[in-house]
Amino acid sequence: MRLIVIILLVIITNLFPWLAFSTSQDKAVHLFFIERDKNKNIVQYDLRMTGNKDPFDSNPVTAYWILEGGRREELNEVEKKYAYGIASQEKIANDKFRIRLAALKNREIIVEKISGSFKAVLSIHGKESILEKVYVRSKEGLVGNPEVLSFDLFGRIIATNLPVRERICLTKSGRNGVC
């Protein structure tokens, strides 16, 4: 049995030599995601970590699609600039970063270590909260570009661990959280 395993390993490394060297010590911590009413694709936001379990100093937060079938795909340039990309990110202290999303530039998100793991923190309904997900409601536009109606921010209040939700209306008709 041991001989069969060794022979298989030799065959695999000879046929696919890049597999022996393709493992990376770099990891990522999932922070939050954006889902939409349009389909089941989500945009995942991760904190990139080095092999030493430290965040990267330069552009530590990354965003990418996870498509319905589970396949990963990078954001295109339009999505990065206007919709789901990270408009800015800066290191503000050791293990603490400030990011702003392209679509929510007026909302500051702080990525920091809380209870031993990194979380995305922002104010949801006026309470300091851990962001878990953003839900986007939209309707199809005239030219094929969707018109975003609202964002729902979902998270947990840090002080109480209770769930919290806030709706941000982007339409002229949206009043008092009704979009």
Rosetta blueprint (number, residue, H / E / L):
1 M L
2 R H
3 L H
4 I H
5 V H
6 I H
7 I H
8 L H
9 L H
10 V H
11 I H
12 I H
13 T H
14 N H
15 L H
16 F L
17 P L
18 W H
19 L H
20 A H
21 F H
22 S L
23 T L
24 S L
25 Q L
26 D L
27 K E
28 A E
29 V E
30 H E
31 L E
32 F E
33 F E
34 I E
35 E E
36 R E
37 D L
38 K L
39 N L
40 K L
41 N L
42 I E
43 V E
44 Q E
45 Y E
46 D E
47 L E
48 R E
49 M E
50 T L
51 G L
52 N L
53 K L
54 D L
55 P E
56 F L
57 D L
58 S L
59 N L
60 P L
61 V E
62 T E
63 A E
64 Y E
65 W E
66 I E
67 L L
68 E L
69 G L
70 G L
71 R L
72 R E
73 E E
74 E E
75 L L
76 N L
77 E H
78 V H
79 E H
80 K H
81 K H
82 Y H
83 A H
84 Y L
85 G L
86 I E
87 A E
88 S E
89 Q E
90 E E
91 K E
92 I E
93 A E
94 N L
95 D L
96 K E
97 F E
98 R E
99 I E
100 R E
101 L E
102 A L
103 A L
104 L L
105 K L
106 N L
107 R L
108 E L
109 I E
110 I E
111 V E
112 E E
113 K E
114 I E
115 S L
116 G L
117 S E
118 F E
119 K E
120 A E
121 V E
122 L E
123 S E
124 I E
125 H L
126 G L
127 K E
128 E E
129 S E
130 I E
131 L E
132 E E
133 K E
134 V E
135 Y E
136 V E
137 R E
138 S E
139 K E
140 E E
141 G L
142 L L
143 V L
144 G L
145 N L
146 P E
147 E E
148 V E
149 L E
150 S E
151 F E
152 D E
153 L E
154 F E
155 G E
156 R E
157 I E
158 I L
159 A L
160 T L
161 N L
162 L L
163 P E
164 V E
165 R E
166 E E
167 R E
168 I E
169 C E
170 L L
171 T L
172 K L
173 S L
174 G L
175 R E
176 N L
177 G L
178 V E
179 C L
